[in-house]
Amino acid sequence: GKDAPREPLVPWTAVFCLAFSVIAGVAIAFGLVAGGVSPRWEKPDPQELWHARVAILLVFSAMVSEMCFLISSSQNVTLMGWNLSTQLSLHGVGDHMLTLTSYVIKACTGLYLWLAVGGVMHTDLQAFGGARPVYMGRFAQWSIAVPALVLLTNRAFMAKSSARDQMTRTGPSMLASFMFVWAAWVME
């Protein structure tokens, strides 16, 4: 039989994401030059620091679970007569490593927020209900975690593709999500 038509390596959505990233980069630079960053917020919300400490504990427990999943993904698994070893090896190790990386970043930024007493903060003067602090550590966390989740999600559909093909198709979406997070930080 005939081979099924192959999807384009760089679909129109990837081109759109690249265009958005360029526009967002220009808009971020313009926003910083024209408007600057809001005044520094001096005292962090005590609830935020408590939240950072609790989040570190939750992320640590998730990291331990993910390490167990990583170890188990290398096992020979048969479920209802189906050998799932190949499927687990395609998705398991890479997916668990991406998830562990995301957890490590979350733990590091949580530690930063806690130990640096909020870290770098500025004031959101346009917030509903009055001014509020904007924590740069949160945006740093999401600028890495969201693209990692985009890659993780796309790997589910492209598990049999090479790493190069996966990054060619997913890279523009990852860049767009990274730029979106920092554009939101500039707008706060």
N, C-alpha and C positions, 0 to 999 in steps of 0.2 A: 504494500500500500504506500500511498504518498505520505511524506512527512507533513505534519501539521505546520501551518505557517508560524514562523518564529516572531515573537514579540520584538518590537524595536528596542535596542539596548538603551536608548535615551528617548523615552516617550515624551509626548507634549507636556505632561505634568511636570517632568523633570526640567524641561526648558522653562516652564512657567515659574517653578521654584527658583531657578537660577536668576531669572529676570527680577523676581520679587526680592531676592537677596541683594542684588546690585542696587535696586531702588531703595531698599531699607538701609543699606550701608550709607548711601548718599544722604538719606533723610536723618539718620542718626548723627552723622557728622555735621550736617546743617543745624540740627536741633541743639547739639552741644556748643557749636560756635555761636549761633544766634541767641540761644537762651541760657546756655550754661547749665550747671547743675543747681538744683534748689539748695537753700541754706542747710548746713549740717544740723542734724537732730542730735542733741547732746545726751539725752538720758533714755536708754532703751526701756521698753515696756517690760516690767518684771515678768509678766505672763509669757512673753516671747522667750526670755531666758529659761524659764521653767519648761516651756514647750521644747526648747532645744535639748535640754538634758533628758527629758523623757523620750524624745525622738531618737537620741543616740542609743538608748537601751532597746527600743523597738527595732532599730536598724541592725543592731548587733545580733539580736535573736533571729532576724530575717537572714542575716549573713550566715549564721550557723546552719539554718535550714537549707539555704542555697548550696552550701558546701556539701551537705548530705545528698542533695539532689545531684550535684556534680559527680560525686563518687558513685552514686547509684546509676547514673546514666551510662557508665562504662560496663555495666553488668549485662549478662545474657538474660533477656526477659521474654517470656512466652505468656501471652494472655489469650485465653479461649482458643488455643491452637495456633495463634499467629505469633511468629517470632518478630518481636519489635526491636531487636538489637540494632539493625541498620537504621531504622527511623530514629532511635534514641541517639545513635552516634552522629547522624546528620544534624539533629537539632540540639541534642543534649549539651555537649561540652561548650560549644560556642555560645549558645544561649545562656547557659549558666555563668560563663565568664563575663558576658555583657551585663547580666543582672548583678553579679558580684561587684563589678566595676561601678555600676550605678549606686549600689549600697555603700561602697567605700567613699565615693564622692559625697553622698548624703551624710555619712558619719563625719567626714572631715569638715564639711561646712557647718554641721551641727556643733562640733567641737569648737570651731572658729567663732561661731555666734556666742557660744557659752563662755569660752575662755577669754575672748576679746571684748566681753560685755557688750555684745551687739555688733561689734566690728564697725565697718564703714557704714554710716547711715546718713540719709538726707531727708528733708521734709517734703511730704506730698502736700502742697498748698491747695490743691484742687480736690482733695478727697471729700466724699460725701460725709457730712457730719463734722467737718473741721479737719485741721491739719493732723497728720499721722506720720510715724516713722516709716521709711522704706529701707529695708536691710539689703545691702548689696550682696551679702553672702547667700541670701535666698535666690537672687537672680543668677548668681554664679552657679549655684547648685542646679537650677532648672535649665540653664544654658547648656549643661553637659548631660543631665539626666534625660531631658526630652529627646534630644537627637539619639541618644543610646536606645531609648524605647522605640523610636522610629525604625532604627536598624533592626532591633529585636523583632518588631512586628513584621517587617518586610522579609526577614529571614524565614519566617514561617511559610512564605509563598515561594521563596527562591532557594530553598535548602540545597537543591542539587546543582545550583549555579556556582561558578567559581567566585572566590572572594572579590576578584576584580569586577566581575559583572554585578555582584551585589552592591559594591560601593559605587559603581558607575550609575546604577539605577537609583540607589538610596541616598547617595551623597548630596544631591541637590535638595532633597527633602530635609536631610539633617542640617544642612547649611541654612535653609529657610527657617527651620524651627529655632536654631541658634540665634539668627538675626531677629526673629520675632520677639524672643525673650528680652534681648538687649534694647530693642525698640520700645518695648513696654517699660523697661527701666528708665529710659530717657524721658518717656512721657509721664512718669509718676511724679 
